[in-house]
C-alpha cells in the first residue's frame, strides 16, 4: 500500500483555472489593436502621407495634435468619413 505525503490530499480536489470566452476575446482584441496601431504608425510615417495630413491641417480639417497621436487620428478619421475621403483623394493625386 502506498503512503501519501501530507500535502497530496489538498491537491486532489483542486479545480483548473478556466478562461471565459469573453476574456479570450478581450486578449485577442488587445493583440490585434497593437498590430493595427503599429501598421498605422508605419503608414503615417511615409512622406506622402505626412504631406497629405499636413495639407488637411492647413485646411483646418484635422487638428495638428492628431497628426502626432495615432489613436486620436484613427478615431477622428473613423468618425469623419468626409475627411477620410479627402485624405484618400490627396493620396491618389500623385499617381495621375
Secondary structure, DSSP 4 states (H G I P E B T S, - for coil): -PPPPTTHHHHHTPPPP---HHHHHHHHHHHHHHHHHHHHHHHHTSHHHHHHHHHHHHTTSS-GGGGT-HHHHHHHHHH-HHHHHHHHHHHHGGG-
